[in-house]
């Protein structure tokens, strides 16, 4: 591209070399916002004509030309040139080449500063919606797993040591509520992006009689920004969305860590579907949970994307600075990675086999009824700390003898303390241990059933919010 074609070349005797064009270009990254750029430009042109700033004939020509470019990009027939710097100039150049001077009038009352802020907000809204849909799909699968395995008992852990038996459904619903909070964060990020910046121009507004609220209504924004300086320099909405992705990935990583452990021979709690496993190039017997491991590994990338964006923004004076061109690559990577991982995790969960007998067998180890025995003594009038010591000594004795609490007879229990009467053998039954957890939010069957009702309500509310966004 020659110097004369630079949109800002009039003030310069020399312009950057091809290398510097490529170094400074954001087109390879921001060209994915082509649809937002064209849609925003058409709304801007229509507003300019409505306000008498340009003619209706020019606005018609601009819309027709932009619609043609839209179809070409959509169908893969548009030639991008890195010398265009960014998606905004690539489209404006192509438009002016096609319709002549009318194309040059499109940029009236607009700067690339507020234009890129508009495109990025529109793109963030679209991606937030996709993230919300993907999160809903994973939550629906978790709820389905909980419902279809409602009576499966498994060991619960603290410090990765067996602690108390829980329902597998309870464990799945724990991740459901984690991802429900992620969905709330995504919704807040959508709302943060849903404010229209166009009309702020470079930093101080414009001398033309623009109607910002007309553009906001046409583009589906809830409100317009309040301050032109803030409008062009604000990327909080992108931070919000990247943060939502980061926490989502942390939650997916925790889930995948458990799936990796549970699918090992040592646990055997679940069997991953072959479609979500890979083999070894040397060991014929291997079946590796590679996609769970990749999700766990990709979490580090998304955490890095958030740190990168925070670091870009942390020292910038008002208003726009070229540093802000670096806001998109990491954010886009975080969004793409999170969407991919949500798809992978949903598929893994939907296709894995739950090995109920292996889980129940695991729940018999680790003296997981010990707390219930202590509670039984408390019910007989013993202070809890004393009961804790009595049962702790019993566990130590069993451990030395290689026995479980379920191996002891009623007589052996009674020999430990008279309050451990003939009915105590029922106290240590693992299913009974689970059923006694009657507190709200606990692992008892009635509590888990109530959680499932709440999960269905939460999914319905999410669906209603998504439906309310319209097309």
Residue pairs with C-beta under 8 A, 6 or more apart in sequence:
1 21
1 81
1 83
1 84
3 9
3 12
3 14
3 15
5 83
5 93
6 12
6 15
7 89
7 92
9 15
16 24
18 83
21 82
21 83
21 85
22 82
24 85
24 322
25 82
25 83
25 84
25 85
25 86
26 85
26 86
26 87
26 325
26 328
27 80
27 81
27 82
27 84
27 85
27 86
27 87
27 90
28 82
29 328
29 329
29 332
30 86
30 87
30 116
30 119
30 328
31 80
31 87
31 90
32 123
32 332
33 87
33 119
33 120
33 122
33 123
34 70
34 73
34 87
34 91
35 70
35 73
35 74
36 118
36 119
36 122
36 123
36 126
37 87
37 88
37 91
37 115
37 119
38 66
38 67
38 69
38 70
38 73
38 91
39 122
39 219
40 115
40 118
40 119
40 122
40 198
40 219
41 62
41 66
41 91
41 106
41 115
42 62
42 63
42 66
42 67
43 198
43 215
43 218
43 219
44 106
44 109
44 110
44 198
44 215
45 54
45 58
45 59
45 62
45 63
45 66
45 106
46 59
46 63
46 218
47 210
47 211
47 214
47 215
47 218
48 54
48 59
48 105
48 108
48 109
48 208
48 210
49 55
49 56
49 58
49 59
50 211
50 214
51 208
51 209
51 210
51 211
52 209
53 108
53 109
53 208
53 209
53 210
54 102
54 105
54 108
57 102
58 102
58 105
61 99
61 102
61 103
62 95
62 99
62 102
62 103
62 105
62 106
64 99
65 95
65 98
65 99
65 102
65 103
66 91
66 95
68 98
69 78
69 91
69 94
69 95
69 98
72 78
78 94
80 90
81 90
84 90
84 93
86 112
86 116
86 325
87 119
88 112
88 115
88 116
88 119
89 112
92 103
92 106
92 107
95 103
95 106
96 103
96 104
97 103
108 208
109 199
109 201
109 206
109 207
109 208
109 210
110 198
110 201
110 206
111 200
111 201
111 202
111 203
111 232
113 200
113 201
113 202
113 203
113 232
113 319
113 320
114 197
114 198
114 199
114 200
114 201
114 202
114 228
114 231
114 232
115 198
117 197
117 198
117 200
117 231
117 232
117 234
118 196
118 197
118 198
118 219
120 235
120 238
120 327
120 328
121 193
121 194
121 195
121 196
121 197
121 221
121 237
122 193
122 219
124 189
124 190
124 193
124 237
124 238
124 241
124 331
125 190
125 193
125 194
127 241
127 335
127 339
128 186
128 187
128 189
128 190
128 193
128 241
128 244
129 190
129 466
129 469
130 339
131 186
131 241
131 244
131 245
131 248
131 335
131 338
131 339
131 342
132 183
132 186
132 187
132 190
132 462
132 465
132 466
133 466
134 338
134 339
134 342
134 343
134 346
135 179
135 182
135 183
135 186
135 248
135 342
135 462
136 183
136 459
136 462
136 463
136 466
137 342
137 346
138 179
138 342
138 345
138 346
138 349
139 176
139 179
139 180
139 183
139 455
139 458
139 459
139 462
140 459
141 346
141 349
141 350
142 172
142 173
142 175
142 176
142 179
142 349
142 455
143 172
143 173
143 176
143 452
143 455
143 456
143 459
144 350
145 168
145 169
145 172
145 349
145 354
146 168
146 169
146 170
146 172
146 173
146 176
146 448
146 451
146 452
146 455
147 169
147 452
149 168
149 169
149 172
149 354
149 356
150 167
150 169
150 445
150 448
150 449
151 167
151 445
152 167
152 168
152 169
152 354
152 356
152 359
152 360
153 165
153 166
153 167
153 168
153 359
153 360
153 363
153 430
153 431
153 434
154 165
154 166
154 167
154 168
154 171
154 269
154 359
154 360
154 362
154 363
155 162
155 163
155 165
155 166
155 359
155 362
155 363
155 365
155 366
155 368
156 162
156 163
156 164
156 165
156 166
156 171
156 368
156 443
157 163
161 366
162 362
162 365
162 366
162 367
162 368
163 366
163 368
164 368
164 371
164 433
164 443
165 363
165 368
165 369
165 430
165 431
165 433
165 434
165 443
166 434
166 443
167 434
167 443
167 445
167 448
168 354
168 356
168 359
169 448
169 452
170 442
170 443
170 448
170 451
173 448
173 451
173 452
173 455
175 251
175 254
175 255
176 455
177 455
178 251
178 254
179 248
179 251
180 455
180 458
181 247
182 244
182 247
182 248
182 251
183 462
185 240
185 243
185 244
185 247
185 248
186 241
186 244
186 248
187 465
188 240
188 244
189 237
189 240
189 241
189 243
189 244
191 222
192 236
192 237
192 240
192 241
193 237
193 238
193 240
193 241
194 221
194 222
194 223
195 221
195 222
195 223
195 224
195 225
195 237
196 212
196 215
196 216
196 219
196 221
196 223
196 224
196 225
197 224
197 225
197 231
197 232
197 234
198 212
198 215
199 205
199 206
199 210
199 212
199 215
199 224
199 228
200 225
200 228
200 229
200 231
200 232
201 228
202 232
202 319
202 320
203 228
203 229
203 232
203 318
203 319
203 320
204 228
204 229
205 228
212 224
213 224
216 222
216 223
216 224
220 470
225 231
225 234
228 319
229 318
229 319
230 318
232 319
232 320
233 316
233 318
233 319
233 320
233 321
233 324
235 309
235 313
235 324
235 327
238 309
238 327
238 328
238 331
239 306
239 309
239 310
239 313
241 331
241 334
241 335
242 302
242 305
242 306
242 309
242 330
242 331
242 334
242 335
243 306
245 302
245 305
245 306
245 334
245 335
245 337
245 338
246 302
246 303
246 305
246 306
246 334
248 338
248 342
249 295
249 298
249 299
249 302
249 303
249 337
249 338
249 341
250 299
250 303
252 295
252 299
252 341
252 342
252 345
253 295
253 296
253 299
255 345
256 289
256 292
256 293
256 295
256 296
256 345
257 292
257 296
259 270
259 272
259 289
259 292
259 348
259 352
260 289
260 292
260 293
260 296
261 267
262 268
262 269
262 270
263 269
263 270
263 271
263 272
263 289
263 292
263 352
267 358
267 362
268 355
268 358
269 354
269 355
269 358
269 359
269 362
270 352
270 353
270 354
270 355
271 352
271 353
271 355
272 287
272 289
272 292
272 348
272 351
272 352
273 348
273 351
273 352
273 353
274 287
275 347
275 351
276 289
276 291
276 292
276 344
276 347
276 348
276 351
276 352
277 287
277 288
277 289
277 290
277 291
278 287
278 288
278 290
279 286
279 287
279 288
280 286
280 288
291 344
291 348
292 345
292 348
294 344
295 341
295 344
295 345
298 337
298 340
298 341
301 333
301 334
301 337
302 333
302 334
302 337
302 338
304 330
305 330
305 331
305 333
305 334
305 337
306 330
306 334
308 326
308 330
309 327
309 330
309 331
312 323
312 324
312 326
312 327
313 323
313 324
313 327
316 323
316 324
360 430
363 430
364 404
364 406
364 430
365 404
367 395
367 398
367 399
367 404
367 405
368 430
368 433
369 405
369 406
369 427
369 428
369 429
369 430
369 433
370 391
370 392
370 394
370 395
370 405
372 427
372 428
372 432
372 433
372 436
373 387
373 391
373 394
373 405
373 420
373 424
373 427
373 428
374 384
374 387
374 388
374 390
374 391
375 387
376 419
376 420
376 424
376 427
377 386
377 387
377 390
377 391
377 417
377 419
377 420
378 384
378 387
380 419
381 419
382 390
382 419
390 416
390 417
393 416
394 405
394 416
395 405
398 404
398 405
398 407
398 408
405 428
406 428
406 429
406 430
408 425
408 428
409 425
410 421
410 422
410 424
410 425
413 420
413 421
413 424
413 425
414 420
414 421
414 422
414 424
426 432
427 433
434 443
434 444
434 445
435 444
435 445
436 444
437 443
437 444
437 447
438 444
438 446
438 447
439 447
440 447
440 450
441 447
441 451
